[in-house]
Amino acid sequence: MGRAHVSTHQLVAGRYRLLEIIQRETNRICWYAEDTGAGEISRPCLVTQVGLPEDPGGAERRASARLLRTTENMALLCPGRIATVVDAVEEAGALWTVNEWIDGTPLGELLSEQGTFNYVRAARIGLELLDVLDAAHAAGITHGELSPGQVFVREDHSVVVTGFGLAGATLAPRLTAPAYASPEQARDQRIGPAADLWALGSILYTMVEGRPPFRDRGRPENTLKGVDRLPLRTPVRAGPLTQAVQGLLRKDSRERLTRQVVREALTRALSEDPEATLAAAPVPRLRGAYAAMRPGSPAWSRRTMVAGTALAVVTVAVAVLAATQGLPGTDSGSDAAESPVRPPASAATPGEGTGGDSADPSGPPSPPESPTPTPTPSSPSPTPTPTPSAPATALPPGFQRYRAAEGFSVALPEGWKRLDTDRDGEAYRVVFGARGDDRTLAVTFSDQAGPDPVAVWRDDVEPNLKQADDYDRIGAIRATTYQGRKAADMEWTADVDGTRVHTLGRGFLLGEGRSFSLRWTTPDADWEDAANQEALRTFFKTFRPGSV
């Protein structure tokens, strides 16, 4: 299985250009891609690669036809909950499924970044999955391949499920994620709805424990053997979900809990702690804006707030930043990116919706917590409220998450706060720093960005930068991707009030003319300091755009 080897920018079926890997499972790779055969405008899409076993009996043809037929039926049963399949092709020993771009984040990616979920958040997602399974099982359809990689979570916590139609399409007992296979699949027995309930239990277990109930052992056959023969490790973080999870993960399919019993257990978990329900972490709005990202979108006519460069200078570094408002900034989530700092693509999380700013030293939210208090007008940066049960994937020492009233969030060094905020209609710029610290981070949002981030840097921003003393761009403006979005990098130095400063600008397009940029500025002599490079990596790894 998994014989195909592909790389970014390869064309699948002569039209789907693979741009960036979103997620991997044992025998499954999800790509952000572009459909180049959709006329003059390339459309974003999700392409999933599943390696097929050697099967001269025509397994590939069965897989393609079954997948298309089953997905079409499921889309009628669960409108909006099933990923729309636009194409399915067999090529290079793999089945390639092409979906319309999904406005959500892969559950596996959320878990990879955040480690564990509190039981309230896990129960909510579990109920969403149960709704889909109810509809499928009532129609005699078994998913058979359910795993975190087949579940996309939207900002409103609803889910979109992919992968219907894969099970039974080939001779392989489990195509994609053997660690989530049921014991009957491991034995290559006929499966039914009970296999999906096992997978649901495995997903719930993974969400609360931070690992699947049976680990991946490298080779699919070894993993399946462990699923069949090894005892279940008792969950320790599941709280009121413990009995439901254990009941779903009974080896004998006849002894597993029914859907109705599971629904009651999940619903009861939500009602037991209403405060935790309200405080459950928001679901990142990762790549939904791709659907609106089209060449030819409105030009960045306001020059992305460059007119605001005459506003007051807050610090030495801000003087340069003020001349570079609203560019698209980028971070490299792509293997092809050329930027000096390359954090992995991560889920984007909107602000908490409290109407104010907050700092959260616990990093990405996972456990139950109280809603962030709304700050008073005189206190734009309220005192951080510690979360007692921070996940294992905490922020680096000395950083705390800041949640802005505008909706975005980012991890900042302790003691940092807003230094300046400029607005022009819907567009804005927020500069962060600390007294006595010559370093600054500027976050800019624009609602009139052009379709090419490289061109925005080159045509709208750099002419203004050249007005600074001894401006010098470092290298070329680099096209890349950030969190799966179209982006570009630009790096430069300049003299400001006798101090040589060094800036890296990274920005990304949200679609419909919207963009964010991040610009990190330090004294040029200190640019290579380990602490500054760590801060840069942390900014780009933890920045989450809000709902704009």
N, C-alpha and C positions, 0 to 999 in steps of 0.2 A: 504494500500500500504506500501511497505517497511518492510515486516514482518521479513526478514532474518536478522540474527545477525552473523557476522563473525569477525574473528580477524586475525592479521598478522600470516603468516606461515601456515595458513590453506590451504589445498589442495582442489581445485574446480575441479569437474569431475575426481578426482583421479590423476590429473597430473599438474595443474596450481597452483604453490605455491604463495600465496599473500605475498608480502614483505613490501610494503609501500603505504600508501594512498597518491595519487598525488593531488586529488581534490575532493571536495564534492559539490553537488547541493542538492536540496530539496529531491529528490528521486533517486539520482544517485551518485555512488562512483566510482572513477577511481583508479586503483591500478597499481603500478609497480609490476610485477610478473615474475616468471620464469616457462618456460615449461619444466617440468622434464621428459616428455615422448618423448623427441626429441633425444633419443639415449643417448650416454655417456655424451654429453655436454648439460647443461641446457641453453636454449635460453631465452633472455629477451623478454617480451611481455607486452602488455597493456591489462588489464582485467577490464571491466566495469560492475558494478553490478547495475541492475535496479530492484527495488522491484515491483512485479506484484500484481494486485488486486486479491481478492478472485474471481475466475471465474471458476466454475465447467464446463463451456461450452467448455473448451479447449483453453483458450486465450494463455496459455504458448506455446502450440504447434504452434499456428498461429504466435506468435511473433517471434519465432526462425526461422521458415521457411520463413516468409516474410522478415525478416532482411537479411538473407543470400542471398535471391534472389534479393532484391532491391540493396543491396550493390554491388553485382556482376555486375549488369547492370550499376550502376553509375561508377564503376571503369573503364568500357569500354568507357564511355562517357567522363570522366575526368581523364585521366591517371595521377597518381602522386598527385591528389588533394583529393582523397577519401581513407580513411584508409582501409587497406587490412584486411578483416575479415577471420580468419583462423578457427574459431570455434564459435558456439553459443549453449549454453546448458541451460536447466531449472533445477534449483536445489534450495532446501530450500526456495521456494517461491519467487525466483528471477530469472531474465534472466541475464545470464553471457555472455557477448560478448568478444571474445578474438581477439585482433588485433596484427599484427606485430608491433614491437616497432616503435613509430613515432618519427622522428628526428625533434622535435619541442617542444614548451612550450604551455600548455593550456592557452588560452586567459584569462580565469578566474583567473589563477594564476598570470599572468602579471598584471591584473587590481588590484588584491588583494595586490600585492607588491607595485605597482607604483601609485595607486590611480586614476589618470586620464591620458588620452592621449591628446596631442594637436590635433587639427582638421585635420592636414595633415596626421599624423600617422593613425588616425581613418579612414580617407577617403581611404588611401591605403589599409587597411585591408578590408574596406567595398567593394572596387572594386574587391578584390580577392574573397570575398564571393559571390558577384554578378555574377562573371564568373561561379562559380559552380551552382548557382541557375538558370542561363540562360540555361545551359546544361540540368539540371534536368527538368525544366519546359517545355523545348522544347520536351522532351521525355515523357511528361505526368506524371512526378514523383514529388511529393511534399514531402519535408523533414518533416515538421510538428513538429519537436522537436529541432529546431535550438536554441542554447543558447551559452554563452561564454564557457561552459563546453564541447561543441561539436566541438569547433574550436581549432586547434593547429596551432601555428604560428612558421614558420621556421626562421632561421637566415636571409635568403634573403627576408623576409617579405611575402613570399607565404604562403598559408594556406593549411591545411589538415582537412577535415571535417569528423566527425564520426556521427553515429546515424541515417543514412538513413534506412528506413524500420521499425522504431519503431512506427510511427504514424499510427493509424488505426489497429495495430496488436492486440490490446486488447480493452476492453470496456471502459477503462479510457480515458477521453478527453485529458489528458496531462500526460505523464508518468514522465518526468524528472524534468523540471524547470518551474513550473506554472507561475512564474513571467514574463516569456517571451512568454506565450501563447497569442494568438490573442483573441479578444472578441468572435469571432465565435466558437473558441475552448472552451472558458469559458461557452458558452451556449450549448455545446455539439452538434453543428451543423456540417454539412458536410464541410470540408475544401478543399482549393485548393491553388494555387500559392500565392494568396493574404495573406495567413497566414504566409508564409515564408517571404514576404516583411514586414509584421508587425514585425516579429522576427528580421529581419535585422535592422529595425528602432530602435528596443529596444536595440540591441547590439551597434549600433552607439551612441545612447543616453547614454548607460552605459559607453562607452569608454570616452566620453567627459565630462560627469557629475559626474562620479564616483559612480553612483548608478543606478539601473534599473528604468524605468519610473513608474513602479508600484511595491511597495515593497512586499517582501515575508511576509505573515501574519501567518506563522506557519503551519496551516492546509491548504492543497492544495485547498480545496473548498472555504476557505476564501480568499485565494490569487486570485483565478479565479473570485470570485465575485467582488473583487476590480478592476481587469483588465476590467471587463465588465461595471461597474457602475461609477467608479471614474473618474473625469476629469484628463487630462494629465497635469503634472507640466511643465510649460514652461521651456525649456532648457536655461541656462544662459551662458554656456561655449562653445556652439557649433559653434559660429562664422558664417562663410558662409555655414555651414551645417544645420543651424537652420530650414530653410524652408523645406529641404529634410527630416529631421528627423520628423518634425511635419506632413508632408504630408504622410509619411509612417505609422504614428501612428494615423490615422483617424479610428474611431470606425467602421464606415461603410466600409466594404471591397471594395465596388464598388467605393469609393471615394479615395482610396489610389493611390499614384503615381505609374506609370508604371516603369518597369525595365529600359527602355530607358531614361526616365526623371531622374531617380535616378542616372544612370550612368553619364549623362551629368553634374549633380550637383556635384557628387564626383570628376569627372575629373576637373571641373572648380575650385574646392577647392584646388586641387593640383597645378594648374597652377597660382593661384592668388598670391602665396608666394613661389617662387622658392628657396629662401634661406632657408625657413623653411622646404621645401621638402628635401633639402640636409642635414639639421641638425636634421631631425626626428630621434628619438632615435633608435639605432640598436636593433633588436630583439634577445633576449637571445638564445644562443645555449645550451639548457638545457640538454637533455638526449640523444642526438643523438649518442654519442659515445657508448651507450649501445650495439648497433648492432654489434660492433666489440669486445665487452668484452667477451672473451671466456677463460675458463680454458685451460691452455696449451699455452697461448701466450708467446712470447719470454721472457726468464728469464731476470732479472734485472742484466745483467752481469757486468755493470760498477759500481755496488754497489751504484748506484744513486749518482754519483759524490763524493763518499766518498774520492776518491783520491785527491779531492781538499781541504781536510781539513787542509792541511799545509799552505794554503793561509793566508794572513795577517789577524790578529784579529783586528776588528774595535772597538768593545766595550767589556766590561767584559762578557756580555751575549752572544755576537756573538761567543766567543771562544767555547762555548758549541754548539751553532747552527752550526758552521762550521764543527763540527764533526758529524753532523747528517743530511748531505745533502740528499735531494731527497727522503725522506721517503714519503710514502703516508700519508697525514694528513687527518683528517676527522672532519666533523661536524655532529651532529646528527640531521638528518631530520626524523628519524624513531622513532616510539613509543617504539620500543624495545631497543633503544640505551641506554647505561649506562654512557655516558659522563657527566661531571659536568655541562656543558653548553649545552643547547638544543634549539638553535634557530630553527624556522620552515624552512623546505625546501623552497628554493626560486629559481627563474629563474636565469640562468647564462647568463651574458652579456659579449660579446667579447669587445675588445678594440675598440676605435673609428676609428682605421685604419689611423690615421694621421701620424704614424711613430714616434711619440714622446710620452712623458708623459704629463699628465695634472692633475690638481686638480680641482674638481668641488664641491663647497660647497653646492650645491643644492640637492645632493643626487641623487637617480635614475632619469635618464632623462625622462622628459615628455613633457614640453613645447618646442616650437621652440627656437633654440639657434644657435649661429654662430658656425661654425666648429672650433674645438680646434686647436690653432696654433701649428705648429711644433717647438719644442725647438731647440735651437742651441746646438752644441756639448758641449759647456761650461756650459750649463744650463739644466741639466737633469730633474730638477723639476721646471718648469715655475710657475710664479705667478698665483694663482687661478683666474679664470674669473667668477665672480658671474653671475648667471642666474636670471633675475629679477622676473620671474614668476614661482618660485619653487612650486612643488606640495605639497599638504597637508601632504604627507607621507615623510617629510624631514628627514635627518639624525639627530641623537641625537646632542644636542648643543655641540660645540667644535670639531666636526668631519667634514671632507670634503672628497669627493670622489677623489681618485687618479687613473688616467688612465695611465698605463705603456706602454712604447713603445713596449713591448713584447706582448701586447694584453689584459692582465688581468686588472682588476680594483678592488679596495678595498677602504673602507672608513678608513681614518687615522686621528689621532688627529691633530688638527691644529698645524702647525709648524714642523711636521714630514716631512722627506724627505729620499731619498736614502742615505744610509751610505756606501753600498758596493754592487758590482755586480760581480759575478764570472760566467764564461762560460766554457763549455766543449762540443764543437760541438753544437747540438741543445739544450742540457740541460743547465740550468742556475739556479742561486740562487740570489735573490735580498733581501737585508736586509734593513729594515726601522727603523728609530729612530730619536732622536733629541739630540742636544748637551745638556749635563747636565741631561739627562734622562737615567736612567739605564735600561729601558725597551726596548725591540726590538721585531719586527715581521719579520720573514724570510719567503719568498715565494720561493718555489723551484719547477722547472719543470724538469721532466725526460722523456726521450723517450724510456727507456728500463726497465720499471717496470714489475715485475712479476704479476701473476694472483691473488695472495693472499696477500692483504695488511698487514694482521697480520704477515705472514711469512717474509715480507720485513722488518718490524720493528725488528722482532726477529732475523733473520738470517743475514741481511745485515747492519743493523744500530746499534743494541745494542752492538755487539762486539767492534765497534769503540767507542761508548759511554763509555764503561767500562774502556777505557784508561784515562778518566778524573778522577781527584782526588775525591775520596769518592762518586763515582756515586751510586745512589740508585733509582731504578725504583719504582714508586708508583702504587701498584696494578697490575692487569693483563693488557695485551694488549687486547683491546676491539674491536671486530668486530662490525661495525655499517654501516649506510648509511649516505651520505651527498648529498643533492640536488638530491636524488634518485640514487646515485652512490655507488658502493661497496667501503667500506672505513674501516679505523681502527684508534684507538686512542692509544697513549702512553704518559705517564706522568712521569717525573723524576726530581730529584734534583742532583746537583753536586757542587763541590767547584771549583771556577775559580779565580785565583789570590787572594785567601783569602776571596772571597765573595761567600756565598751560594746562588745559583740561582735555580729557579724553572721553568720548561718548560713543556708546553703541546703541543704535536705534533698531528696534524690531517691531514690526507691526503686522497685522493680519486682517483680512477682509471678512466681514460677517455676511455680506450680501446686501442688496438693495441700497448701495451707497454707504453702508455703515462700516466702520473700522475702529480698531483699537491700536494704539501704539504704546510701547514701553521704551523709555530711554534712560539708560544708566550712565551717570557721569561721575568721574573721579578726577582728582589731580593726575595729570599724565604720568608723573613720576611714581605714583602708587598703583597704576592700573594693574600690574601683574601681581600685586600682593595676594597671597593665598586667601586672606579674608575677603578681599574684594571679588575675587573669582568665585568664591563660595556664595557670596551674596548674589552675584549675577545669576549663578545656576539656580539658586533658590527662588529668585524673582520669577524666572521664566518657567520653572517647574510648577510653581504654586499659583500663578495668576489665573483667575477665573473670570471671564467676562460675564456681566449680568444680563438680565432680560431687557433688551433695549429695542 
